[in-house]
Amino acid sequence: MNKFKHFLRAVVFDFRVRRAIRKAQRSANQHRRKFLVLLWGGRPRVISMQGVKQLIRQHRFTKGFTAETARQVAIFEAMPQPLDKCRHCSHIFHKRNVSN
């Protein structure tokens, strides 16, 4: 029973990580910012780099924790894709950039 419980927890954790990675990449493409997937309280959380810097200023992390440290310990770092490769947002930006 202990092995089954461990397996179930691993499956749920993997599901949460994959969902957070998809959310981070989607947000990075939409908002054109860097997003990190960090483990916070044992669960993967999606936080923008600006959000990480704000949380550091609010002393939510231990002393000495920097944005560079957050990048190093992150599970995934989502960078905005070029507009021609982004399926979901490329048509939106191309319509805005058309000038008369």
Summary of the structure (lengths in Angstrom):
residues: 100
radius of gyration: 17.2
end to end distance: 67.7
largest distance: 67.7
contacts: 238
relative contact order: 0.15
helix: 54%
strand: 15%
